[in-house]
Amino acid sequence: MYTLIPPIGARLPERKIVFVGLRGVPEIQGGVETHVAAISARLVERGWRVEVLGRAPYLASQRPYTWKGVTVTPVWAPRSRSFEALLHTMLGLFVAARGNPDLVHIHAIGPALLTPLARLLGLHVVVTHHGFDYERQKWGPVAKSILRTGEAMGMLFSHANIGVSKAIVEAVRRKFSVGATFIPNGVESPVQTDPDTSYLDRIRVRPQRYILSVGRIVEEKRHLDLIEAFARLADPGLRLVIAGAADHAGPYQRAVEAAASATPGVVMAGFQRGEALCQLYRHAALFVLPSSHEGMPMVLLEALSYGVPSLASDIDANLAVDLGPDSYFPLGAVDRLAEAIATKLAAPAPAEGAARAAQVLDSFGWGAIVDRTMDVYESALLDWRRGPVRQRSARPAKHVELGG
């Protein structure tokens, strides 16, 4: 008697997947959190049973709850920049193992350090590499070494790997001689609503008279560069809105708050979501991302989806979006950033923004991205059934291209 093995891409009902390695969903600050929220809800629509194991301090409820068909389960974690991800992932894997899921999907190379534990627990694991986190400014030598080890453990011990950029996929193949499938982050289509400005009124900024920055208040986002460049514009009618918050209080957060307080026109809006964030994107004159580190810059894609003119630092992850040479500036060059901001504001191009928005939504829509992620899941399960679970080379991936 023979057991038929379904082809890659077959949609089998009642599969269960557990997501580990993130703070939680929905509407919790962070690129990984946004990524998992988008994918998990769409997996439910495609017939999967989905559970997200969130870090209890970040969740609205300390009891399990359901969001868009996704079960969100709080798991204890300390509120600690250094230890919360690892401790939460370790506990989460034991919780996941009790539920006997078909797959566990670990996100980011820090939590991926526990991939061997997941295998020892009999779990079938997919790991998504979201970026070279050991390059982040906030980490010291010991933490960077742990993150490099996490990268190796995740890539070598998982059943299948995903990289959110081509650079990550190429690095994984070069460093570890294993395959990874390129599947980028996606972007939601902006909700078409009336051009409400109630939130802008509340924070006292006028449409098309502010520069927008969105992201967590962490060192690699380089808010201090942006505030200094904004100050050099010396335009009393212009505002700089910084939408984001720090997960953990520390010297960098205090430095940003002090610089903002000392610079006229800077508005610290805190973490925003929903309609408030939509208004900030929709009515911004310019979006700026001065980061020194990104995996796949989701906030940049979000801004582009609204047709907002954008500037970004010239790091590889931002250059991969291919905005054109006039939309990049040298990382850390405050003078060049100030000049680029002034140039962009002096020559708005709404038609170009609309074309870019259509292009981004076509290239980075979540529907196709979720379908490709499901193909990876089926591939991981297929390899497990056949025998050797370690994939030494990836199937050719359909690369998503964003034209310049």
N, C-alpha and C positions, 0 to 999 in steps of 0.2 A: 504494500500500500504506500502510495506516495503523497507527500504534503506539498501542495502547490504554494510556491512563494510568489506573492503578488509583485508586480513590477514597481519600480521606483515611481513615486507619484500617485500610487493608488490611494484612495481616500477610504480608510477603514474606520468604521464607526466606533464610538466608545473607547477611544484611546484616552489615557490619562497622562498628563504632563504636569510636572511641578517646577516652578521657577524659583531659583535660589540666587542670592548674591546681591539683592537690591534692597532699598529701604521700604518699598511697597508701592501700591497703586490704590486709587487713582490720584492725580493732581498732587504728586509729591515731587519736590524739586530735584532735578537731575536728568541727564540725558538717558542713562540706563533705565530709569523709572518711566520716562516718557516712551521709550522704545518698547519696554515690556507691556505697558498699558495698551499700546496700539496693537501689538501682536496677540496678546492674550485674549482680548475681547473678540478679535477676528477668528481666532482658533475656536472659540465657543460657537461662533456662527457656522463654522465648518464641521461641527459635530464632535469636537474634542471636549473632554472634561479637564478643566484647567484650575490649578491651585497656585497661588502666589504666596510664598512664605515671606512676610514682611518683618521689618525690625519694629518691635513693639513701641519704642519711644516716638516713632514717626507716624504711627497710624492713629486715625480718628477714634477707633474703638479698640479696646483691649480684648475683645471677644471676636471670634471668626464672623465674617460678614460676606455678603455676596454683592458684587458690582458687575453689572452687565453679564451675568452668568458666571463670572469668575469668582471662585472662593478665595478670599483673602484671609490668611491665618497669621495672627501675631505670634512671633517667636521672640523670646527674650533676647535683648542685646544691650550691652552697656553703652552709654552715650560717650563714646571715646573715639577720637579720630584714629588712634593707632590700632585698637583691638576690636572695634565693634563688628567690622565686616567678617573677620576670621571667626570670631566666637559665634556670631549669628549663623554663619554658613555651617560650622561644625554641628551646632544644635539642629539647624534646619535639615541637614542630611539625615539625622536620626529620625526626625519627625517625618520626613519624606519616606524613609524606608518602611515605616510602619504602615503607610498607605499603599505600598506595593504599586507604584505608578509604572507605566510603560517606559517613561523617560523622565530624567531630571535634566533641566537646562540651567547650567551655571553661567552667570554673566560676570565678566571682567576678570582680569588675571589675578587680583588679590584673592577673591573667593576661590578661584581655580586651584589655589594651593591645596585645597581639600579634595581634589578630584580622585587621588588614590584612595582616600577614605570612602568616597562614594562607591568606588569599584569594590572595595572590601565588603561593603554593605550589600552588594549584589545589585546595585543600581546601574542602569544603562544611561550614559551621560553624553550630552552635547554641551560644548563650551563655546561661548561667543567671546572673542577677543575684541574689546572695545577701544583699545589704545595702549600705548606703551606708558603705563602709569608710573613706572620708575623714572620717567623723565619729568614728572611734576616737581615744581620747585619746593613744595611743602615737605617732601620726604627727605630724611637724612640717609646716610650710607647704609645703616642696618635695614631700614624699611625698604630701600631700593633693592637691596640684595634679596629680601624676602619676596618682593614683587617679581623680580627676575626668576626666582625659583618657582613662584606661582605660575608664571607664563609657561615655563617648561613642563610643570606637572599637568597643567590643563591641556596643553597641546599634545603631550605624549601619552596621557592615560585616558583621554576621552574616547568615546566611540566615533565621534565626528566633531569637526571644528568649523566655526564660522568666523570670518574676519569682516569688519565693517568698512574696511578700505582695501584698495589694491596693495598699498604699501604694507599693510599688516599681513595679508596673504603671502606676499613675496618674502617677507621677513621670516614668517613661520616655516615656509618651505626651505629657505636658505639655512636657518639656524637649527631646525629640528628634523629636517628631511621627512616631514609629514605634510599631508594635504590640508587645506582649509578652503572652504567655499566663500567666495566674495558675495556678501549680501549687505548692501549699505543700509544705513538708517533711512527712514522714510519721513514723510511730512503729510499732515492732514490738510485736506482742502479747507480753506477759510470759510467759516459760516457766513453766508450772505445775509446780513441784517441791515437795518437802518443805520445810517452813519451816526450812531449815538456818540456823544462826547461827555457823558455824565461823569465817568471816572476822571477824564482829563480836567474837567471843571473842578473836581474835588481836590486834585493835586496842583491846580492852578497853572496848567500849561496849555498852550494854544496849539491846535492842529497845524502841522507843517512848520512849527517853530521850535522843534526840539530834536535832539539827537538821542537815540535809544541804545542802551546796552542791556542785554538780558543774560543772566547766568549767575551761578553761585559766587559768593564773595570768597574766592580762594586765590592764592598767589598767582597761579598760571593764567588767570583771566586778565591780569595786568590793568586793573581799574585805575591805578595811580597814573599810568601813562596817559590814559584817556582823559582823566580829570586835568592833568597838566596841559595836554594839548587843547582841551576846551578852554582853559583859562587864557591861553595865548590868543584865542580868537577875539577876545575883548568885545563881544557883542552883547549889550545889556538886554536885548530882546529875545535872545536865544537861551534855551534850557538844555541841560543834559539830564536825562532820566535814567537812573540805574535801577533796574528791576531785578532783584535777587536778594538772597540772604545767605548768611554763613551758617553752616551746620553746627560749627563749634566756635565759640568765642576765642579770640586770640589776637596776637599783635597785628596781623594783617588786617583783620576786620576793623580794629581800632584805628589803624593808619588810614584806611579808606574813609571811615566816618569822619576823622579829623580833617582830611583833605577836602571832603565834600562840604563840611561845615565852613571851612576857610575860603571856599571858592564860590562867589556869587553865581547863582543860576543852576547849581547842581541840586537835583531832587533825588533823594534816596527813597525809592518807592517800595522797597521790600519785595518779598516773593509774591508774584501775582499769577493768577490763573484765570481761566474762563473768559468772561466778557471783558474784564479789566485788561487782561493781556491782549485780547483781540483789538481793543481800542488803541492800546499803545503801539502795536504793530501797524494798524491800519492808517493811523494819522501821523506817523513819524516822518520827518523830513529826511532822515538818514539813520541807518543802523550801522554800528561799528563793533567789530569783534577783534580786539587787539591781543588775543591769547598767544601764549608761548607754547601751549600744548592743547591739542584736540585729537579725538579719535576720528569721529565723523561729525562735523559741526552742525548739530541739529538746529540750534537757534539761528544759525545763518540760513539754513534751508527754510525755516519758518518765516524769517523776514523776507526772503526772496519770494516765497509763496504769496505774500501779500503785495508784492510789487514794490517793496521798499528799496530805494537805492542803498547800496551796502558797500562798506569798506572792511577789509580784513587784513590781518598781518600775513606776511608771506611765508608762513610755515607750510610744510607739505600738505597737511590735512586740508587747509583752507585753499591752497593752490589747486587741489584736486577738483574743487567745485568749478574752476575755470571761469572766473568772473570777467576776465580781461585785465590787461596790465594797469589800467587806470583805477582799478578797484582794490589794489593791494599797496601796502606800504611796508618798508623794512621793519622787522620786529624790533621794538624798543626804541625806534627813532622818533622821538616825540616831535621834533621839528617837522619831519616829513609827514607825520600823522596830521599835525595841525594844518599843513599846506593842503593835504589831500582832502580833509574835511571842508576847508574853505572852497576848494575847487568844486567839489561835489555839490555843495549848497548853492553855489553861484550858477550852476547849470543843471537844473532838474530836468529829467527826461522821462515823463510819465509813460510814454509809449514804449520805451525800452523796458521799463519796469513791468508793464503788463505782459510783454512778450516773454520776459524772463520768468515771470510767475507761471505762465502756461507751460513753459519748458520744464520748470522744476516739478510741477504737479504731474506732468506726463512721465518724467524720468524717475521720480521718487515716490510714487503713489504706494500706499501700504498694501493694497490688494495683491499686486504681483510679488511684493517682498514677502508677504506671508505665504503665498503659494510656494515660493522657492525655499523658504524655511521649512515648510512641511516636507518638501522633497528631501531635505537633509535629514529630517527626523526619520522618514521611511528608509533612507539609505543606512542610517545608524542601526535601526532595528533589523534590517535585512542582513547586514554584516554580522550582527550578533547571532542570528539564527544559523548562518552558514558556517560559522566556526571562528576564524580569526577576526577579532573585533577591531583590531588596529588598522585604520585606513592609512596606507603609506603614500597614497597620492589621491588628489581630489578629482572628481569628475570635472570636466571643463565647465566653468560657470558662465552664464550669460551675463556679461558685464553691463552694468547700467552706465551709460555715458550721458554727461550733461554738456551740451554744446556751449562754445564760448560766445 
